[in-house]
Amino acid sequence: MTINNEVARRRTFAIISHPDAGKTTLTEKLLMYAGAIHIAGSVKARKASRHATSDWMEIEKQRGISVASSVMQMEYRGCVINLLDTPGHQDFSEDTYRVLTAVDAALMVIDAANGVETQTLRLLEVCRARNTPILTFINKMDREVRDPLDLIDEIERTLGMATAPFTWPVGMGRHFHGVYDLQQACMRVFQPGADRAGTDDEVITQLDDPAIQARFGENLAYAQQEIDLIKGASPEFDREAFLAGQQTPVFFGSAINNFGVREILDALVDLAPSPDSRQAMQREVRPNETKFSGVVFKIQANMNPAHRDRIAFARICSGQFKRGMSLRVVRSGKDVRTSTVVSFLSQRREILETAYPGDIIGIPNHGTLQLGDTLTEGEALQFTGLPFFAPEIFQTVEIADPLRSKQLKLGLTQLGEEGAIQVFRPHIGNTLLLGAVGALQFEVVTHRLKHEYGVPARIAPAKYQLARWVTSDDPRELQRFIEANAHRIAYDAVDAPTFLASFGAELSVAEENWKRIQFHKLREHAGLVFQTHMTA
């Protein structure tokens, strides 16, 4: 096949949601319907012998939450689908933000009992800032939930985007009978059961049949009234509005019972866009170009603890990857080996022979690659848009055994490079500072230090409460600022100078006294400020 053909059959998307909305369960079921796996590790079984396919980290298995982004590739209806399962916990929104820079669409999962929750709203703001197309799956309809009209109204009000229902529920909870397919003008009957991935739903086309009316009673009559209302009040599906992130197709179902999953897969194939051009600082890069380019959006250490490996996840932006080809890291000018590049099904991986734009490849390395690195066949390109957030919580780290200092430094360096935590080296002194957006990140880091690096560590509060990266058009002015505030200056993983403050007033005073210094809440890999709806 040509590159054009391969690009056309790629779909790369992320699943986003509030914790406990059923995102990981839906991920499992999508894999089952595509034939990628044959048994799903349900949430209920995580304390037993099975765990979710997309949750591979030990702490995830213990706590039953996703704290790292997983990558899975599958084929369905002739399309290659790259699915990125992101952390739902709010403490890991930074990792999710970076993952969302690598996808072409997003699938939003909403708990029908809770509606649009805080974390869902935060992640959707990220998608809206990038005009990412969004599909919506309203989950858990087999439970006692909110009225679907209220849910639709809430989506439109809080997310500021139009909805286009593709299916509509008939009943809910114990009386959930299925969904009406507005595109096919038929009803798909709900049958509880967790092992129905290989079976077809019962489909009813003659809803005015008295026997059908009697079978589903007032729930069907009420749903038909709502459908008439929806048809009159909701706009028709507009593909251009969808691709611009202004309208979302909506589906109802129950992931745990495999109901509504096939419709989501079909919608991803039919509606979600294939890879498009991506902007580099130098020029726009088209996916069908002959030369390879890609960008590292995630780094994960110790995916296989037995091998102490370090994998850089890269999104292919243009050209074709071929095993053994020479790729250059634009930042450093160094070449990377590609003979051991892998593709993923969560923690399962296979040596990759070839890949195309939209695909996610894993590159084993020993510190050669960093978050935000651009890989090319020689051209000097730098893709933009990979952000780092200023930490909101700071801690110091101590170890009981000083002989383990080397292992501690190695562990913190690798965890910092992969973005699990931000590590700061003070301008004065030797005590490393850890910075994070959420408190759970510190728990994950201490767990991983102990179990992956053999370093039991104690975390203690630091005196700082906020940080801002500092830049200036005048290097001499920046140096004067650093020297005058040496006790409040630290350097991050890429040696970017950072101003630390214990109180907001300290930052205000510094901003007032140093007019030629810029204070940034967001930093890009290339040192540029990432301009979104968020402000410094």
Long-range contacts (C-beta under 8 A, 24 or more apart in sequence): 3-287, 3-288, 3-290, 3-319, 3-320, 3-356, 3-357, 4-288, 6-80, 6-320, 6-356, 6-357, 7-274, 7-275, 7-287, 7-288, 7-356, 7-357, 7-358, 8-274, 9-78, 9-79, 9-80, 9-274, 10-79, 10-80, 10-82, 10-274, 10-275, 10-356, 10-357, 10-358, 10-359, 11-79, 11-80, 11-81, 11-82, 11-104, 11-105, 11-268, 11-269, 11-272, 11-273, 11-274, 11-358, 12-81, 12-82, 12-84, 12-102, 12-103, 12-104, 12-105, 12-275, 12-315, 12-358, 12-359, 12-360, 13-81, 13-82, 13-83, 13-84, 13-103, 13-104, 13-105, 13-106, 13-107, 13-268, 13-272, 14-83, 14-84, 14-85, 14-86, 14-96, 14-99, 14-100, 14-102, 14-103, 14-105, 14-106, 14-107, 15-83, 15-84, 15-85, 15-86, 15-106, 15-107, 15-109, 16-86, 16-88, 16-96, 16-100, 16-106, 16-107, 16-108, 16-109, 16-120, 16-123, 16-124, 16-127, 17-88, 17-108, 17-109, 17-110, 17-111, 17-119, 17-120, 17-123, 18-88, 18-110, 18-111, 18-114, 18-117, 18-118, 18-119, 18-120, 19-65, 19-88, 19-89, 19-90, 19-119, 20-88, 20-111, 21-88, 21-109, 21-110, 21-111, 21-114, 21-117, 21-120, 21-139, 21-140, 22-109, 22-111, 22-139, 22-140, 22-255, 22-256, 23-66, 23-85, 23-86, 23-88, 23-109, 24-52, 24-54, 24-55, 24-66, 24-85, 24-88, 25-52, 25-255, 25-256, 26-107, 26-109, 26-137, 26-139, 26-255, 26-261, 26-264, 27-52, 27-53, 27-54, 27-72, 27-83, 27-85, 28-52, 28-53, 28-54, 29-197, 29-255, 29-258, 29-261, 30-74, 30-83, 30-261, 30-264, 30-265, 31-72, 31-74, 31-83, 31-345, 32-197, 32-258, 32-261, 33-76, 33-197, 33-258, 33-261, 33-262, 33-265, 34-74, 34-75, 34-76, 34-81, 34-265, 35-74, 35-75, 35-76, 36-72, 36-74, 36-345, 37-345, 40-194, 42-194, 42-256, 53-345, 53-346, 54-85, 54-346, 55-346, 56-303, 56-346, 56-347, 57-448, 58-447, 58-451, 59-443, 59-444, 59-447, 59-448, 65-89, 67-92, 67-440, 67-444, 68-92, 68-95, 68-300, 68-420, 69-95, 69-96, 69-99, 69-298, 70-344, 70-346, 71-313, 71-344, 71-346, 71-360, 71-362, 72-344, 72-345, 72-346, 73-343, 73-344, 73-345, 73-359, 73-360, 74-345, 76-265, 76-269, 77-265, 77-266, 77-269, 79-269, 80-356, 80-358, 80-359, 81-265, 81-268, 81-269, 82-358, 82-359, 82-360, 84-360, 86-123, 88-119, 89-119, 89-438, 89-440, 90-118, 90-119, 90-122, 90-438, 91-436, 91-437, 91-438, 91-439, 91-440, 91-441, 92-438, 92-440, 92-441, 93-119, 93-122, 93-123, 93-437, 93-438, 94-387, 94-388, 94-389, 94-419, 94-437, 95-298, 95-419, 95-420, 96-123, 96-126, 97-126, 97-387, 97-389, 98-297, 98-298, 98-371, 98-386, 98-387, 98-419, 99-297, 99-298, 100-126, 100-127, 100-130, 100-132, 101-130, 101-297, 101-385, 101-386, 102-295, 102-297, 102-298, 102-313, 102-315, 102-360, 103-132, 104-132, 104-133, 104-272, 104-273, 104-274, 104-275, 104-276, 104-358, 105-132, 105-133, 105-134, 105-135, 105-268, 105-272, 105-273, 106-132, 106-133, 106-134, 106-135, 107-134, 107-135, 107-136, 107-137, 107-264, 107-268, 108-134, 108-135, 108-136, 108-137, 108-248, 109-137, 109-139, 109-255, 110-136, 110-137, 110-138, 110-139, 110-151, 110-155, 111-139, 111-140, 112-138, 112-139, 112-140, 112-141, 112-143, 112-145, 112-146, 112-148, 112-151, 112-172, 112-252, 113-140, 113-143, 113-144, 113-145, 113-146, 114-146, 115-146, 115-150, 115-151, 115-154, 116-154, 116-155, 116-158, 116-159, 121-158, 121-159, 124-159, 125-533, 126-532, 127-245, 128-159, 128-160, 128-161, 128-245, 128-533, 129-532, 129-533, 130-245, 130-385, 131-244, 131-245, 132-245, 133-242, 133-243, 133-244, 133-245, 133-271, 133-272, 133-273, 134-161, 134-245, 134-248, 135-248, 135-249, 135-251, 135-264, 135-267, 135-268, 135-271, 135-272, 136-163, 136-248, 136-249, 136-250, 136-251, 137-251, 137-252, 137-253, 137-255, 137-260, 137-264, 138-250, 138-251, 138-252, 138-253, 139-253, 139-254, 139-255, 140-254, 140-255, 140-256, 141-169, 141-172, 141-176, 141-179, 141-190, 141-252, 141-253, 141-254, 141-259, 141-260, 142-172, 142-173, 142-176, 142-190, 142-192, 142-254, 142-256, 142-257, 142-259, 143-172, 143-173, 144-172, 144-173, 145-172, 145-173, 148-172, 148-226, 148-252, 149-226, 149-229, 149-230, 152-230, 152-234, 152-250, 155-248, 155-250, 159-248, 161-245, 161-246, 161-247, 161-248, 162-234, 162-235, 162-241, 162-246, 162-247, 162-248, 163-234, 163-247, 163-248, 163-249, 163-250, 164-234, 164-235, 164-236, 164-237, 164-238, 164-242, 164-247, 164-248, 164-249, 164-250, 165-230, 165-234, 165-249, 165-250, 166-237, 166-249, 166-250, 166-251, 166-263, 166-267, 167-250, 167-251, 167-252, 167-253, 167-260, 167-263, 168-223, 168-226, 168-227, 168-230, 168-252, 169-223, 169-252, 170-216, 170-219, 170-220, 170-223, 171-216, 171-219, 171-220, 171-223, 175-219, 176-254, 177-216, 177-219, 177-220, 178-259, 179-251, 179-252, 179-253, 179-259, 179-260, 180-207, 180-223, 180-224, 180-227, 181-263, 182-227, 182-230, 182-231, 187-220, 188-259, 188-263, 190-254, 190-257, 190-259, 191-257, 191-259, 192-257, 193-257, 193-258, 194-256, 194-257, 194-258, 195-258, 196-257, 196-258, 196-259, 197-258, 197-261, 201-259, 201-262, 239-271, 242-271, 243-273, 274-358, 275-317, 275-357, 275-358, 278-317, 278-318, 278-383, 279-383, 279-384, 279-385, 280-374, 280-381, 280-382, 280-383, 280-384, 281-381, 281-382, 281-383, 281-384, 281-526, 282-380, 282-381, 282-382, 283-381, 285-317, 285-318, 285-381, 285-383, 286-318, 287-317, 287-318, 287-357, 287-358, 288-318, 288-357, 289-318, 289-319, 290-319, 290-320, 291-318, 291-319, 291-376, 291-377, 291-379, 292-316, 292-318, 292-319, 292-320, 292-321, 292-325, 292-327, 292-375, 292-376, 292-377, 293-317, 293-318, 293-319, 293-374, 293-375, 293-376, 293-377, 293-379, 293-381, 293-383, 294-321, 294-327, 294-361, 294-374, 294-375, 294-376, 295-372, 295-373, 295-374, 295-375, 295-383, 295-386, 296-363, 296-369, 296-370, 296-371, 296-372, 296-373, 296-374, 296-375, 297-371, 297-372, 297-386, 298-371, 298-418, 298-419, 299-369, 299-370, 299-371, 299-417, 299-418, 299-419, 300-418, 301-414, 301-415, 301-417, 301-418, 301-452, 302-414, 302-448, 302-452, 303-347, 304-347, 305-451, 305-452, 309-364, 310-364, 310-365, 310-366, 310-367, 310-414, 310-418, 311-342, 311-362, 311-363, 311-364, 311-365, 312-362, 312-363, 312-365, 312-369, 312-373, 313-360, 313-361, 313-362, 314-360, 314-361, 314-362, 314-363, 314-369, 314-375, 315-358, 315-359, 315-360, 316-355, 316-356, 316-357, 316-358, 316-359, 316-360, 316-361, 317-357, 317-383, 318-357, 319-357, 319-377, 320-354, 320-355, 320-356, 321-352, 321-354, 321-355, 321-356, 321-359, 321-361, 322-353, 322-354, 323-351, 323-352, 323-353, 323-354, 325-377, 326-377, 327-375, 327-376, 327-377, 328-375, 328-376, 328-377, 328-378, 329-368, 329-369, 329-373, 329-374, 329-375, 330-373, 330-374, 330-375, 330-376, 330-379, 330-380, 330-381, 330-382, 331-370, 331-373, 331-374, 331-382, 332-368, 334-368, 336-363, 336-365, 336-368, 336-369, 336-375, 338-363, 340-364, 367-414, 367-417, 370-417, 370-493, 370-494, 370-525, 371-417, 371-418, 371-419, 371-525, 372-524, 372-525, 372-526, 373-525, 382-526, 384-524, 384-526, 384-528, 385-524, 385-530, 386-524, 386-525, 386-530, 387-522, 387-523, 387-524, 387-530, 387-532, 388-419, 388-422, 388-492, 388-522, 388-523, 388-524, 388-525, 389-437, 389-521, 389-522, 390-435, 390-466, 390-467, 390-468, 390-469, 390-520, 390-521, 390-522, 390-523, 391-422, 391-435, 391-436, 391-437, 391-466, 391-467, 392-436, 392-437, 392-438, 392-465, 392-466, 393-435, 393-436, 393-437, 393-438, 393-439, 393-442, 393-465, 394-433, 394-434, 394-435, 394-461, 394-462, 394-463, 394-464, 394-465, 394-467, 394-500, 395-433, 395-434, 395-436, 395-442, 395-459, 395-460, 395-461, 395-462, 396-431, 396-432, 396-433, 396-434, 396-459, 396-460, 396-461, 396-462, 397-432, 397-434, 397-457, 397-458, 397-459, 397-460, 398-457, 398-458, 398-459, 398-460, 399-455, 399-456, 399-457, 399-458, 400-456, 400-458, 401-456, 404-454, 404-455, 407-453, 407-454, 407-455, 408-449, 408-453, 408-455, 408-457, 410-453, 411-448, 411-449, 411-452, 411-453, 411-455, 412-445, 412-449, 413-493, 415-445, 415-448, 415-449, 416-492, 416-493, 417-493, 420-444, 420-445, 420-448, 421-445, 422-492, 422-493, 423-492, 423-493, 424-467, 424-490, 424-491, 424-492, 424-498, 424-500, 425-490, 425-491, 426-489, 426-490, 427-482, 427-486, 427-487, 427-489, 427-490, 427-491, 428-486, 428-487, 428-489, 433-462, 433-464, 433-490, 433-500, 434-459, 435-467, 463-502, 464-500, 464-501, 464-502, 465-501, 465-502, 465-503, 465-504, 466-500, 466-501, 466-504, 466-507, 467-498, 467-499, 467-500, 467-501, 468-498, 468-499, 468-501, 468-507, 468-519, 468-520, 468-521, 468-536, 469-496, 469-497, 469-498, 469-499, 469-519, 469-520, 469-523, 470-497, 470-498, 470-499, 470-517, 470-518, 470-519, 470-520, 471-517, 471-518, 471-520, 471-527, 472-516, 472-517, 472-518, 473-516, 474-516, 477-514, 477-516, 477-517, 478-517, 481-514, 481-517, 485-510, 492-523, 494-525, 496-523, 496-527
